Amino acid sequence: MNILLPKFCGGLFLLVALLLPVYQAPAQTGVDMQPGIVISVASLDENFDDIEYLMEKAGGPMAQMAPLVRMGASEFIRGLDTTKPIGSMLFFEEGTPEPKILAFIPITDIDELLDTISEYVDIDEDGDTIVITTDDGTEFTVVNRDGFAFVTDREELLDNLPSNPVSLLEGMQETYNLSAKLFAQRIPKSLRDQGIELIRQGAALEMENLGDSPQAELQRQNFEYSMKQLEQLVNETDEVVAGMSIDKDNSRLFIDVSMQGTPGSKFARQSAALAEKTESKFAGFLVEGAAMNFHMCARITDEDVPEMEKLIDSITAELSREMENEIPDDDQREFVQQIFDDLVDVVKQTFKEGVMDAGGVLNLDEEQANFAIGFRVADPAKLEASCKKIAKIVEDEADVPVQFNFDMSTENGITYHEIVIDVPEDEEEMRDLFGESVKLLIGVGDKAVYLAGGKQPKAALEKSMGVADSGDRPPMQYNLHVAPILRFFAKTQDQEQLSKMADALEPGTDRVRIVASAIENGQTVRIEIQDGLLKLIGIAAQEFGGGLAPRQDF
């Protein structure tokens, strides 16, 4: 630990060297003081508090080491003002690929700070201007002004310093421990195009190695579609913010990524559609107590539908060509092709209706696993008919006995079909989970199709159905609870350590959540991790790295 701290804290003074590559280029004049990228680091006090909090939450050796963090760093941060944030700005100009970098660091005593880092760099003081030279010969110019040390590799940036550099962070330091904001339209278009081209060239090399198979052609078409979407995003994006926060008040860690498109852009229109409230049939899949669940309900813009259809047509054409090679019998191939065409037609019709609506849930306990999903379908009857046709093929070709019980029952407007698949006698683990057979349940209703499986599939499905949609939900949400997953595998794999890890997690502290929401002209995604999961790190440290901290006996 003491070996790393000098390098870390010395590099803190040269923030730009830590966070971004340092570029060397001839000095330019007439610098536009609107940064293309702003990087924010919350105050050292805030970060030290949060790091100690995380280590205490982890427990074990990590908790014992928590008091050493601030103590060990104290001699290396002398002269720094630990109550204020740190920032770095990158400036871009057309025709110059290398950015100009300016960082600001809050200080209480510049001499004390220089004395702290003098062991690691050469320092040349000339009045108010200080030149610092690193081991590789890189020079940084430093100016002490109004409680901040401004650091740059381009001396001309010091001619027009901001009077209040913290305001450039736009409050990011209040929300995030570490964050960055990209002003995409301030990046010259030539640089944006160059970035896209580099991605394309890198992927093209991989595409060349795929061969000429139908799967390879599908990958190439998907790549072209993805590149088109990427190019649109790059050119239509106005701002991007990415930040990480340790949120002690709500006992969680979270990472945010937000994108805003230019007003009136296609991305802005797509985001506006995402924000529209649409009644969902599947909000009930977000049930409490599930090991995993998800829900999404969002509108599709009219201009997106043709692009999706074009992609679907490309994929189906390749799959049809593959079927010609895999199914030599003409009658059988024609039968399969008709089923395939019907399914594709249902998918296209669903997209044309302009709403994507789906939900799913996985329930686990120590004895069994059950899942259920539901999704909006424009023509459920056509999908149902296709399933019955597929059953004929499966019954003839399946190696394992399969039984289809169509039109088993009709309840609340939903017709249920059952598929029973025998589990071979030598598959003991499968039999422990599902019994002698796996049951799959298909439900067909008004604009909706459901699929459930497990020992008690109908119970899993019914628990999620019939729940009214309050509308008070994000367009997309995914939840994962770690404790039931650990207990399930502890039982099925006979792993006592997994059971101990599950028992260490307090109820309501083991969730990982991903939420996508609409904002003005854009979208944001948050990945949230409840801090109870940090105990798993503590347990791992106790089991495999207990020697990191001294054992104390009383």
N, C-alpha and C positions, 0 to 999 in steps of 0.2 A: 504493500500500500504506500509506504513512504517513498518508494522508488518512483511510483507513477505520479504522485502529487506534484513534485516540482515541475515535471514536464507539462502536466495539465494546467497548473496555475500560471506558469510562465507563458504557455500558449494562450491562456485566457486574455492576456494583455494584447496578444496578436490574434484577436478573435477571428479575423478573416482567414488566417492561416489554418485555424481549426475547422471552420465551417465550410469553406469553399477553396478551390484551387487558387493559387496566386498566379496571375498572368503577367508577363512582361511584354511591354510594347512601347513604342515611342510616345512621348507625352503629347496630348491633344489639348487644344485651347477651346474656349467657348463651351464649357461643360454645362449641359442641361441639368439643373439641380432637381429634377424629378426622377427618383430612383425607379429602376425597372424591377428590382427585388429588394425587399426589406426583411431583415432577419431580426427577431426579437428573443432575448433571453431575460426571463424574470430576474429579480434581484437575487443575489447570492443568499441572503437570509431566507427568502422564500424557498429557494431550491434546497438549501441545507435542511430546512424544516421538513420539506416534503420527502427528501431522501431518508432522513431519520424515521419519519412516520412509516414509510414503506418497509424499512428494515425491521422496525418494531412489530409491524403487522405480520411479517414473515415468520417471526419468532425464532427460537433456537439460536444457533451461532450468529445468525444475521442480526437478531435483536441485541445480542451482547456487543456486537461491533458498532451499533448505531451511535453511541456517544463519541466514538473515535473519529467520526467523519469530520465534524467541525473542528475538533481539537487538532487532528492531523493536518488540516488545511490552514490553520490560523497563521502559521509562520510564512506561508506562501501567498497570502492575500493582503499582506501589510500594505497600506497606502490606498487600498480600494475602498470605495463607499459601498458597503454591502446592502444598503437599503434601497438602491436605485437599479433600474434595469440596464442591460447592455444591448447595443444595437449595431447592425452592420447594414450598409446600403451598397447596392451595385448599380452603376449607371452605364447605359448602352448608347452607342451612336452608330448611325448608318455608315457602312464601309469599314467599321472597326470591330472585328469579332470579339476582341478581348474586352471584358467589362472593366470599368474603373471602380475601385473599391475604397469605401470610407467607413471606418468603424468608430464608435464612440464608447468609452468606458468611464463610468463614474469613479472619481477619485477623491480622497481626503488629503493626500500628501504625495505629490508627484516624485519628490526626492526619495521618499521611503519606498515607493513602488519601483523606481528605477534601481534602487539598491537591491531590491528583492530579485529582479530579473537579470541583474548584471552578471551573474554567474553563467547565464545561458546565452547571452547576446553581447555584441559590442555596442557601446553607447557613445555617441559624439554629441555634446551639448554646445549649441551656439546661440546664446541668449534664450529667447522663448522657443526656439526651434530645436528639436531633438531628432537625431538620426540614429535609428537602430538597425544593426546589420546582423542577420542570422548566420548560422554556420554555412549555409549554402550560398551566401553572398547576396541574398535578397535584402533590399533596403526599404525601411519604413520610416516615414516622416511623422513626427508626433508634435502636436501643439496642445498646451494646457490652457483651457479656457472655460471659465464659469463652472468649475467643478467637474469638468469632463476632459479626458485625454482623447483627442481626435487622432486616429491612426489611419494612414493611407500609404499606398505604394505609388500614388500619383500626387506630387506636391501641389499641382495646380488646384486640386479639390479643396485645399485649405484656404483659398482666397474667398470663398463664399460659404462659410460655415453657417448652419442653421442656429438660430439663437436659442431654440428649445428643441434639442434633438429627440427628446422622449416623445414629443408630439408626433414625430414621424412614424412611431410604432402603432399609432391609431388605436391604442388601448389593448393591443394583443397581449402585452405583458400582464394585464390584469386578469386575463382568462387562461393563458397558457404558460407553462414553464418554458417551453421552447416552441417557436412558431416562425413561419415565413409567409410573406405575401408577395405574390407575383402580379405585376401590372403588365399583362400580356401585350397590350397595345403599345406599350413603351419599348418593347423589344422590336428592333427593326425587322421588317418582314423578311429580309434576306436571311437573317439568322434563324427565324422560325422555319423558313423553307429548307434551310440547311439541316436543321434538326430532323425534320420529317424525312428528308432524303437519306440521312444517315441511318434512320430506323429502317427505311425501305431497303437500303443496300444490305444491311445486316440480315434482314429477314430473307432477302432474295437468295443469299448464299445458302441458307437452310432449305429453301424451296427447291434449289437445284439438286439437292441430295435426296429428295423424296421419291424420285423415279416417276413412272408413268401410270401408276395404279389409279383406279377411281378414287380411292381414299386420298391420294396425293392431290388429285385435281380438286377435290372438295376443299382440302386445306388451302390450296392456292386461291380458290374463289373466296373463301372465308377471309383470307388475308387481304385480298383486294377490297372487300367490303369493309374490313376493319380499318384499313389505311384511309379509305374515303371518310369514314367517321372521324378518325383521328385528325385528318387535315381540316375537316369542318370545325372540330373543337378548337384546334390550335388557332385558327384564323378568326373564329367568332368569340373566343373567350376574352372577357374584359379583365377579370381578376380571379386569382386562385389563392386561397388561404389554407395552409396546413398547419395544425398545431397539436401539441401533446400537453395534457394537463393531469396533475395529481390532485384530485378533488377530495380533500379530507372531510369537508362538511357533508358530502354525500357518499363517503366511503367507496370511492371508485377511481379508476383511471380512465381517461378517454382520449381518443385521437379523432380530430375533425379534419375533413377535407371538403372544402366548399369551392364551387365554381360558379361564376356569374358570367353570362354571355353579354355581348353588346346589345343594347336595346334594339328590338325588332329582328334580331337574328333568329335563325332556325332553332338554335339551342334555347334561346329565351322562350320561343313559342312552345317547344317541347316541355320546358319547365313549367310554363303556365298551365299546360294540359295536366301535368303531374299534380298541380296544386288544386285542380278542380275536385270538389267532393263528389264521390260516386258511391252509391250504395253497393255494399258487398254482400254476397251470399256466404262468405267464408271467414268472416271476422271471428267466429266462434272457435276457430282452430288455435287462437291465442289463449289456450286454457292454462290455468295455473297448475303447477305440479308436473308438467311435461318435461321430459328430458330435452327435447328439441321441439320447436315449432316455428312456423313462418307464416307470413301473410303478405299479400301484395294486391293492391287494387289501384289502377291508374288508367287514365285515358291515353289513347294513341292519337296523334294528330293525323289528319287526312293525308298530309304530304308524306308521312312515314309509311303508310300502307303500301303504295306502289314499290317502294324500296324493299320492304319485307317480302312482297310477293316475288319480286325479281330474284332475291336471294333464295327463296324457297324453290322457285322454278329451276335455278341452277343446281341446287342440291338434289332435287328429285330426278333431274335429267341424268345426273351421274349415277344415282342409285339404280335407275332403270337400266342403264347400260351394264351395271354390275350384275343385275339379275339375269341378263341375257347369258352371262358367262356361268353363273352359279346354278341356273335352273334350265337344263337343256330341253326338257319336255315342253313343247309348245303350249299344250292345253293347260298344264299346271302353271306355267309362267304367265299365261294370260289371266288365269284365275287370281294369282297373287298380285299381278299388276293392277287389276281392277280394285282389289282391296286397298292397295297402296294409293291409287288415285282418289278413292273415296276419302281416305284419311287426310290426304293433302288438301282436298277440297274443303273438308271440315275446318282445317287449320286456317285456310285462307278466308273462309266466311267469318270465322271468329275474329280475325284481325280486322276485317272490314267493318265489323260492328263497333270498333273503336274503344274497346275496354278489355284490359287484361286483369283478370280477377282469379285469385287462387289462394289456397291455404293448405297447411299440412301440419301434422303432429306426430311425434314419436314418444310413446309411453314405455318406460322401462321399470321393472322392479327386479328383485333377485330371482324371480321364478319365470318371468316371461317378457316378451317384447311384442308390442302391438303398434301398428302405424295406420294412419289414415290421411288421405289427401283429397282435396276437391278443387275443381277448376271449371271456369266458365267455358261452355262450348256452344257455338251458334246452332248446331244441328245435332243434338244428342241422339236422336233416333237413327241418324245415318251412321254415327259412331257405334251405336249399339248393334246395328246390322252388320257392320264390319267385324266386330268382336265375335259374333256368332259364326261368321265365315272363317275367321282365323281359328276358331275352335275345331273346325273340321280338319284343318291341316295339323294342328297340334295333337289331336287324338290319334292320328295316323302315324305321326313321325316321332312323338315323344318317347324317350327311353324309359322314363318313369311314368307309372300309371297316373293319369289325370282324369278327373271326373268333372263334367260341366253340368251344373244345375241351373238352367236358365228359367227366368220368370218365377223364381222361388217364392217371392211375395211382393206385395205392393203396400207401402205404408206412407201416409202423408204425402202422396203424390210422387213417391219415388219407387221405382221398380228395381228389385234386387236380384242379382244373379250371383251364383256361388261357383268358385273353382276350388276343387280339392286336389292337392298334390301329395301323393304318398311320400313319406320320408323313408329312405332305405334303412334297414335294420342296423347297418354298420355305422350309420351317422348318429352316434350317441349324443353328441352335443346338440345337434339339430333337434333330436327327439326330446331332449331335456327342455328346449325352448318352446317347441311347437307341438309336441306330442307325436303321434304316429303319422300325422298329416298336417300340411300347411293349408290354411284356409284363406282364400282371397275373396273379397266381397266387392262386387261392382254395383254401384247405385246410379240409376239414370233418372234425372228429374228435369224440370223446366229450366233450360239453358244451363244445366249443371250436370257434371259427372263426378262420381265419388269412387275412390278405390281404397280399400282397407285390407290389412293382412295381420296374421298372428294367431294366437290361441283364441282370443276373443275380439275379432276384428269389428264386429257390429257394435260392441260396447264402446270401443275407441271412437268409432264414427259417430254414434248417436250423441256422445258427450260434446261433440264439436258442432253438431247441427242444431238448427232452430234457434240460434242465438241472434237476437236483433243487433243490427249494426248501428252503433251510436254515432258513427262518423268521426268520433274523437280519437283519431289514430293517424299515424303517418302513412304515406302511400306504400312503403315497404318496410318490413321489420322481420328480423331473424333473431331467435333466442336459443341459447344453449345453456343447460344447467349441468355442471360438471359432476356434482355429487352422485346423482342417480346413474350416470354413465360409469363412474368408477365402481359403484356397488354392483352394477350388472356384470361388468367384466371380472370383478373380484370373485363373484360367485361362479360364473361360467368358466373362468380360466383358473380357478382355485389359486388366486393370488392374494395372500393375506395383506401384503403391503398396500395394495390398492384399496382394500377395506379400511386400513388405518388412515389413508389419505382422505377417503370419503368422510370418515368420522370426524376428522379435524375441521371439516368445513361446517360452519354454523349455517342453519337454515336461512335462506334469503341473502347469502353472501357469495354464491358460487356461479353467478350468471355472466355469460358473455353475450352482449347484444349488439347487433348491427342495425342501424336505423337510417333510412334514406328519406329526406324531406325536401320540399320545394321552398325556395326563397325567391326574392325578387329577381327575375331574369336568370335564375339559376337553380342549382341543387346542392344539397349538402349531405354528406354521409358521416355518421358518427359510429365509431367502434368503442364500446364501453365495456370495461372489465371491472367487476366488483372486487374490492380489495381483499375479500376473504380468500380468494384464490392465491394470494401471496403466501399463505401458509403452506401451500404445496412446495414453494421454493424453500421455505424453512425446513420442511421435512426432508427434502432432497439434500439440503446442506447438512442436516443432522446425520443422514444415512451415509452420504458419500464424501462429505467435506467437513466433518465435525472438527477436524484439526485446525480449521480457520480461526477459531477463537479459543482462548485458554479455558480449560475446564476449571471450575471453581467448586471446591468442596468446603462445606461449613460444618 
